[in-house]
Amino acid sequence: MDNPVNCLDINKQNLLAVGLKNGTVLLLEGTNLNGDKKIVNHKHPDKDVISAVKFSPDGSVLAIGYAPPVSKVYLYDLQSMKKIGECKGASTRVVSVDFSRGG
């Protein structure tokens, strides 16, 4: 990895999400670690730290939690690779994210 890894998750389709300390999430195939998809949402390029990543139960959505100064969770649709939601209001580092059984 180009930067230190801070967190990771794997879904049922064997896709690995790797959250890096530079604010980037890499999406890799779990069997061979190949892949070229990245999610980058740099509002604070020197301070964005991914603190949690979590796939929805069906693997179609990825939640990405950030440490301060962002302290938000962004939701991404993995089909379109677009941000579809945002959860804000955390005053400290997001240390874990989870989904209901229904997603």
C-alpha positions in Angstrom: 0.0 0.0 0.0 1.1 3.5 -0.7 -0.1 4.8 2.7 -0.7 3.2 6.1 -3.9 1.1 6.3 -6.2 2.2 9.1 -9.2 -0.2 8.5 -10.8 -2.7 6.2 -13.9 -4.8 5.5 -14.8 -7.5 3.0 -18.2 -8.2 1.5 -19.9 -11.4 0.4 -18.8 -10.8 -3.2 -15.2 -11.0 -2.0 -14.5 -7.3 -2.5 -12.1 -5.7 0.0 -12.4 -2.1 1.1 -9.2 -0.7 2.5 -9.3 2.6 4.3 -6.0 4.5 4.3 -4.8 7.2 6.6 -4.5 9.7 3.6 -8.3 9.7 3.2 -8.5 7.2 0.3 -10.4 3.9 0.1 -9.2 1.3 -2.2 -11.5 -1.4 -3.5 -9.7 -4.7 -4.3 -10.6 -8.2 -5.3 -10.3 -10.3 -2.1 -8.7 -13.3 -3.9 -5.8 -11.6 -5.6 -5.8 -8.0 -4.3 -6.1 -6.6 -7.8 -8.3 -3.6 -8.5 -8.1 0.0 -9.6 -11.2 1.6 -8.0 -10.6 4.3 -5.5 -12.9 6.5 -3.5 -11.4 9.9 -2.6 -13.3 12.6 -0.9 -10.7 15.2 0.1 -12.2 18.2 1.7 -9.2 18.4 4.0 -6.4 16.8 2.0 -3.8 16.9 4.8 -6.2 15.8 7.5 -8.7 13.3 6.0 -8.2 10.0 7.8 -10.5 7.0 7.1 -11.3 5.5 10.5 -14.0 2.9 9.5 -15.3 1.2 6.4 -18.3 -1.2 6.3 -20.2 -2.9 3.5 -24.0 -3.1 3.7 -25.3 -6.7 4.1 -25.9 -7.1 0.4 -22.5 -5.6 -0.5 -24.0 -2.8 -2.7 -23.3 0.2 -0.4 -20.1 1.1 1.4 -20.1 3.3 4.5 -16.9 5.3 5.1 -16.2 6.9 8.5 -13.8 9.8 8.9 -11.8 11.0 11.9 -11.8 14.7 12.8 -11.9 17.3 11.4 -14.5 15.6 9.2 -16.1 13.2 11.7 -18.8 12.1 9.2 -19.9 8.9 7.6 -20.4 8.9 3.8 -22.4 6.3 2.0 -21.4 5.2 -1.5 -23.3 3.2 -4.1 -20.7 0.7 -5.4 -22.5 0.2 -8.7 -22.3 3.9 -9.7 -19.4 4.8 -7.4 -21.3 7.9 -6.3 -22.0 9.3 -2.9 -25.6 8.6 -1.9 -25.8 9.8 1.6 -24.1 11.5 4.6 -24.4 11.1 8.3 -23.0 14.0 10.3 -23.0 15.2 13.9 -20.3 13.1 15.4 -18.1 15.2 17.7 -15.2 12.6 17.8 -13.6 10.0 15.6 -16.0 7.5 13.9 -14.7 4.1 15.2 -17.2 1.8 13.8 -20.2 1.7 11.4 -22.9 -1.0 11.1 -26.0 -1.6 9.0 -29.3 -3.0 10.0 -30.1 -6.5 8.5 -32.1 -4.8 5.8 -29.3 -2.4 4.9 
